[in-house]
Amino acid sequence: MPSVLGRTLIVLNCKKETKKQVFETRRKELKGIFKTFQDISKQERERSQNLWKSHKNFFEEEPQPDPETEIVVIKEDDDFFKK
Protein backbone atom coordinates (compact mmCIF):
# COMPACT_ATOMS: atom_id res chain seq x y z
CA MET A 1 0.00 0.00 0.00
CA PRO A 2 2.80 2.54 0.65
CA SER A 3 3.93 2.10 -2.94
CA VAL A 4 0.47 3.12 -4.12
CA LEU A 5 0.47 6.20 -1.91
CA GLY A 6 3.99 7.19 -2.89
CA ARG A 7 3.39 6.95 -6.62
CA THR A 8 3.38 10.26 -8.44
CA LEU A 9 1.55 10.92 -11.65
CA ILE A 10 3.58 12.41 -14.44
CA VAL A 11 1.50 12.59 -17.55
CA LEU A 12 2.93 15.08 -19.99
CA ASN A 13 2.82 14.51 -23.71
CA CYS A 14 0.80 11.35 -24.13
CA LYS A 15 -2.12 10.32 -26.18
CA LYS A 16 -5.41 11.45 -24.77
CA GLU A 17 -6.52 7.82 -24.30
CA THR A 18 -3.36 7.01 -22.33
CA LYS A 19 -3.94 9.96 -20.01
CA LYS A 20 -7.53 8.91 -19.49
CA GLN A 21 -6.47 5.34 -18.73
CA VAL A 22 -3.85 6.54 -16.21
CA PHE A 23 -6.38 8.78 -14.47
CA GLU A 24 -8.98 6.00 -14.34
CA THR A 25 -6.41 3.59 -12.89
CA ARG A 26 -5.42 6.12 -10.23
CA ARG A 27 -9.07 6.86 -9.44
CA LYS A 28 -9.70 3.13 -8.86
CA GLU A 29 -6.64 2.90 -6.61
CA LEU A 30 -7.80 5.89 -4.57
CA LYS A 31 -11.28 4.40 -4.20
CA GLY A 32 -9.66 1.19 -2.93
CA ILE A 33 -7.56 3.13 -0.44
CA PHE A 34 -10.62 5.07 0.72
CA LYS A 35 -12.59 1.82 1.15
CA THR A 36 -9.73 0.31 3.16
CA PHE A 37 -9.64 3.34 5.47
CA GLN A 38 -13.41 3.12 5.93
CA ASP A 39 -13.14 -0.56 6.87
CA ILE A 40 -10.35 0.15 9.35
CA SER A 41 -12.37 2.98 10.86
CA LYS A 42 -15.44 0.78 11.23
CA GLN A 43 -13.41 -1.99 12.90
CA GLU A 44 -11.80 0.47 15.32
CA ARG A 45 -15.17 1.96 16.27
CA GLU A 46 -16.53 -1.53 16.99
CA ARG A 47 -13.41 -2.40 18.99
CA SER A 48 -13.65 0.76 21.09
CA GLN A 49 -17.36 0.14 21.75
CA ASN A 50 -16.59 -3.42 22.88
CA LEU A 51 -13.84 -2.10 25.17
CA TRP A 52 -16.26 0.43 26.63
CA LYS A 53 -18.88 -2.27 27.25
CA SER A 54 -16.38 -4.54 28.96
CA HIS A 55 -14.97 -1.75 31.16
CA LYS A 56 -18.21 0.15 31.72
CA ASN A 57 -18.64 -1.14 35.29
CA PHE A 58 -15.21 0.13 36.21
CA PHE A 59 -16.20 3.70 35.35
CA GLU A 60 -19.76 3.63 36.66
CA GLU A 61 -19.45 1.80 39.98
CA GLU A 62 -19.33 3.85 43.13
CA PRO A 63 -15.94 3.75 44.77
CA GLN A 64 -15.62 1.29 47.62
CA PRO A 65 -14.54 2.74 50.96
CA ASP A 66 -11.00 1.88 51.89
CA PRO A 67 -10.75 -0.81 54.56
CA GLU A 68 -9.70 0.41 57.94
CA THR A 69 -6.02 0.11 58.57
CA GLU A 70 -4.48 -0.64 61.91
CA ILE A 71 -1.35 1.21 62.89
CA VAL A 72 1.10 -0.81 64.94
CA VAL A 73 3.89 0.98 66.74
CA ILE A 74 7.19 -0.90 66.58
CA LYS A 75 9.75 -0.46 69.29
CA GLU A 76 13.00 0.83 68.00
CA ASP A 77 15.90 -1.42 68.74
CA ASP A 78 18.93 0.83 68.63
CA ASP A 79 21.24 -2.00 69.67
CA PHE A 80 20.74 -3.66 66.30
CA PHE A 81 22.38 -0.80 64.45
CA LYS A 82 25.17 -0.34 66.97
CA LYS A 83 26.55 -3.82 66.40
C-alpha positions as CSV (number, residue, x, y, z in Angstrom):
1,M,0.0,0.0,0.0
2,P,2.8,2.5,0.6
3,S,3.9,2.1,-2.9
4,V,0.5,3.1,-4.1
5,L,0.5,6.2,-1.9
6,G,4.0,7.2,-2.9
7,R,3.4,6.9,-6.6
8,T,3.4,10.3,-8.4
9,L,1.5,10.9,-11.6
10,I,3.6,12.4,-14.4
11,V,1.5,12.6,-17.6
12,L,2.9,15.1,-20.0
13,N,2.8,14.5,-23.7
14,C,0.8,11.4,-24.1
15,K,-2.1,10.3,-26.2
16,K,-5.4,11.5,-24.8
17,E,-6.5,7.8,-24.3
18,T,-3.4,7.0,-22.3
19,K,-3.9,10.0,-20.0
20,K,-7.5,8.9,-19.5
21,Q,-6.5,5.3,-18.7
22,V,-3.9,6.5,-16.2
23,F,-6.4,8.8,-14.5
24,E,-9.0,6.0,-14.3
25,T,-6.4,3.6,-12.9
26,R,-5.4,6.1,-10.2
27,R,-9.1,6.9,-9.4
28,K,-9.7,3.1,-8.9
29,E,-6.6,2.9,-6.6
30,L,-7.8,5.9,-4.6
31,K,-11.3,4.4,-4.2
32,G,-9.7,1.2,-2.9
33,I,-7.6,3.1,-0.4
34,F,-10.6,5.1,0.7
35,K,-12.6,1.8,1.1
36,T,-9.7,0.3,3.2
37,F,-9.6,3.3,5.5
38,Q,-13.4,3.1,5.9
39,D,-13.1,-0.6,6.9
40,I,-10.3,0.1,9.3
41,S,-12.4,3.0,10.9
42,K,-15.4,0.8,11.2
43,Q,-13.4,-2.0,12.9
44,E,-11.8,0.5,15.3
45,R,-15.2,2.0,16.3
46,E,-16.5,-1.5,17.0
47,R,-13.4,-2.4,19.0
48,S,-13.7,0.8,21.1
49,Q,-17.4,0.1,21.8
50,N,-16.6,-3.4,22.9
51,L,-13.8,-2.1,25.2
52,W,-16.3,0.4,26.6
53,K,-18.9,-2.3,27.2
54,S,-16.4,-4.5,29.0
55,H,-15.0,-1.8,31.2
56,K,-18.2,0.1,31.7
57,N,-18.6,-1.1,35.3
58,F,-15.2,0.1,36.2
59,F,-16.2,3.7,35.4
60,E,-19.8,3.6,36.7
61,E,-19.4,1.8,40.0
62,E,-19.3,3.9,43.1
63,P,-15.9,3.8,44.8
64,Q,-15.6,1.3,47.6
65,P,-14.5,2.7,51.0
66,D,-11.0,1.9,51.9
67,P,-10.7,-0.8,54.6
68,E,-9.7,0.4,57.9
69,T,-6.0,0.1,58.6
70,E,-4.5,-0.6,61.9
71,I,-1.3,1.2,62.9
72,V,1.1,-0.8,64.9
73,V,3.9,1.0,66.7
74,I,7.2,-0.9,66.6
75,K,9.7,-0.5,69.3
76,E,13.0,0.8,68.0
77,D,15.9,-1.4,68.7
78,D,18.9,0.8,68.6
79,D,21.2,-2.0,69.7
80,F,20.7,-3.7,66.3
81,F,22.4,-0.8,64.4
82,K,25.2,-0.3,67.0
83,K,26.6,-3.8,66.4
